[in-house]
Amino acid sequence: MNLKKIFTIDLLELSIRIWTSFFLIIYGIGKLNQFEGAKEMNVIISDANGAQMMWAFFGTTLTYPIIIGSLQIIGAILLIFNRTKLFSAVLLTPLFLNIIILDILYGIDRGALLNAIIYQSVFLFIIIQQRKRIVLIFKTLIIKQNGTATIGIKLMKFLIAVCIAVILFFGFQKLSGFI
């Protein structure tokens, strides 16, 4: 038995994906009661530190933490399977970038920040490992069935759509009385 054929980058990636999924599921389930008691905090806003402000914000409703927790659990399950790992990494990246930014800006525990950075690094690793697949996806979106490039037409449509969107934006602002 050749150990080099067993211990590959794919085995390392699978191990890391399973490990990450385990923790994401735990954190996702934990969102059900993570902000429990936040409404009972008796702190004046001007006296609250960043962590207390964030806790109060997220603790105002149970719906938001449940949505975040559900996305973490769904992403964690998708992360385990080879066919859905890229989708999972793309799904979880904005979620964890947001968590990282909130942890930094609101002074949340460094351990939580470190965990979020580690998990985001796993997603980035997967995205880098799947770069050929990503390029193929973009090529499929850009090239017609017969092999001729349609990038010029798609770019033109996009630019026209941007112009229409700008007109709609200013028209709406004018109608709303903001201009």
C-alpha positions in Angstrom: 0.0 0.0 0.0 1.4 3.4 -1.1 0.9 5.9 1.7 1.5 8.8 -0.7 -1.7 7.8 -2.5 -3.7 7.8 0.7 -2.3 10.9 2.4 -3.1 13.5 -0.3 -4.2 17.1 -0.3 -7.7 15.8 -0.9 -7.6 13.8 2.4 -6.3 16.8 4.2 -9.0 19.0 2.7 -11.8 16.5 3.6 -10.5 16.3 7.2 -10.5 20.0 7.5 -14.0 20.3 6.0 -15.4 17.7 8.4 -13.7 19.4 11.4 -15.0 22.8 10.3 -18.5 21.4 9.7 -18.6 19.9 13.2 -17.9 23.3 14.8 -20.2 25.2 12.5 -23.1 22.9 13.4 -22.4 23.5 17.1 -22.3 27.3 16.6 -25.4 27.2 14.4 -27.4 25.3 17.0 -26.0 27.6 19.7 -27.5 30.6 18.0 -30.9 29.5 19.5 -29.8 30.7 22.9 -26.6 32.7 22.3 -28.2 36.1 22.8 -30.6 35.0 25.5 -31.0 37.6 28.3 -29.8 40.4 26.0 -33.1 42.2 26.5 -32.7 42.1 30.2 -29.3 44.0 30.1 -29.7 47.1 32.2 -27.1 49.3 30.5 -27.6 52.8 29.2 -26.5 53.0 25.5 -24.0 55.7 26.1 -22.4 53.6 28.8 -22.5 50.3 26.8 -19.3 48.9 25.4 -19.1 47.5 21.8 -19.9 43.9 22.9 -22.9 45.0 24.9 -24.2 47.1 22.0 -23.9 44.2 19.6 -25.4 41.7 22.1 -28.4 44.0 22.6 -28.8 44.4 18.8 -28.7 40.7 18.1 -30.7 39.8 21.2 -33.6 42.1 20.1 -35.1 39.3 18.0 -34.7 35.6 17.9 -35.3 35.5 14.1 -32.0 37.0 13.0 -29.8 34.6 15.0 -32.0 31.7 13.8 -31.4 32.7 10.2 -27.6 33.0 10.8 -27.5 29.7 12.6 -29.6 28.0 9.9 -27.2 29.2 7.2 -24.3 28.0 9.3 -25.8 24.5 9.7 -26.8 24.3 6.0 -23.4 25.5 4.9 -21.7 23.0 7.3 -23.7 20.1 5.9 -22.9 21.1 2.3 -19.2 21.5 3.2 -18.9 17.8 4.0 -19.8 16.7 0.5 -17.3 17.0 -2.4 -20.0 18.1 -4.9 -21.3 20.9 -2.7 -18.1 22.1 -0.9 -17.6 25.0 -3.3 -21.2 26.2 -3.0 -20.8 26.0 0.8 -17.6 28.0 0.8 -19.2 30.7 -1.4 -22.3 30.7 0.9 -20.4 30.9 4.1 -17.8 33.4 3.0 -19.9 36.6 3.3 -21.4 35.3 6.5 -18.0 34.8 8.1 -16.5 38.0 6.7 -19.4 39.8 8.4 -18.7 37.9 11.7 -15.0 38.8 11.5 -15.8 42.5 10.8 -18.3 42.6 13.7 -15.9 40.8 16.1 -13.2 43.4 15.2 -15.4 46.5 15.3 -17.3 45.6 18.5 -14.4 44.2 20.4 -15.8 40.7 20.7 -13.6 38.0 22.4 -10.4 37.3 20.5 -11.1 33.6 20.6 -14.3 34.1 18.7 -12.5 36.3 16.2 -9.7 33.7 15.8 -12.2 30.9 15.2 -14.0 33.0 12.5 -10.7 33.7 10.8 -9.7 30.1 10.8 -13.1 29.0 9.4 -12.9 31.7 6.7 -9.4 30.5 5.9 -10.9 27.0 5.3 -13.4 28.5 2.9 -10.7 30.4 1.1 -8.6 27.2 0.9 -11.5 25.4 -0.8 -12.1 28.3 -3.2 -8.4 28.3 -4.2 -8.4 24.5 -4.6 -11.5 24.9 -6.8 -10.1 27.7 -9.0 -10.2 25.6 -12.2 -13.8 24.8 -11.6 -14.6 28.4 -10.9 -12.9 29.5 -14.2 -14.9 26.8 -16.0 -18.1 28.1 -14.5 -17.3 31.6 -15.7 -16.3 30.4 -19.1 -19.6 28.6 -19.4 -21.5 31.8 -18.5 -19.6 33.9 -21.0 -19.3 31.6 -24.0 -22.3 30.5 -26.2 -23.0 26.9 -27.1 -21.3 27.1 -30.5 -18.1 28.4 -28.9 -18.3 32.1 -29.9 -17.7 34.6 -27.2 -20.6 36.8 -26.2 -18.7 39.0 -23.7 -19.2 42.1 -25.8 -23.0 41.7 -26.0 -23.2 40.8 -22.3 -21.1 43.8 -21.4 -23.2 46.1 -23.5 -26.4 44.8 -21.9 -24.8 45.3 -18.5 -23.8 48.9 -19.3 -27.3 49.6 -20.6 -28.8 48.1 -17.4 -26.5 50.3 -15.3 -27.7 53.4 -17.2 -31.3 52.4 -16.7 -30.7 51.7 -13.0 -29.1 55.2 -12.6 -32.1 56.8 -14.3 -34.5 54.9 -12.0 -32.5 55.8 -8.9 -32.5 59.5 -9.6 -36.2 59.3 -10.8 -37.1 57.7 -7.5 -35.2 60.2 -5.5 -36.9 63.0 -7.4 -40.4 61.5 -6.8 -39.6 60.9 -3.1 -38.5 64.5 -2.6 -34.9 63.7 -1.8 -33.6 65.8 -4.7 
